[in-house]
């Protein structure tokens, strides 16, 4: 994921994009931990495991079915609209 992110990000924005992703990821981990604890307390461990498994399966199917993901540019190549530099 990081390789794709860096390959489509313009050079002058890579530091900002990387720091923004890092900040959002850290925040999501904190919120996810709290939400997971609350859901285990509410639903119990086994139903939550099944729910999370179904959620991950749905994400995998939807991502695989997404035409934009399947037609993503190859590693090291930018999409035609992004390959031109602004001056």
Secondary structure, DSSP 8 states (H G I E B T S, - for coil): -HHHHHHHS-GGGHHHHHHHHHHHHHHHHHHHHHHHHHHHHHH-HHHHHHHHHHHHHHHHHHHHH-HHHHT---TT---GGGSS---
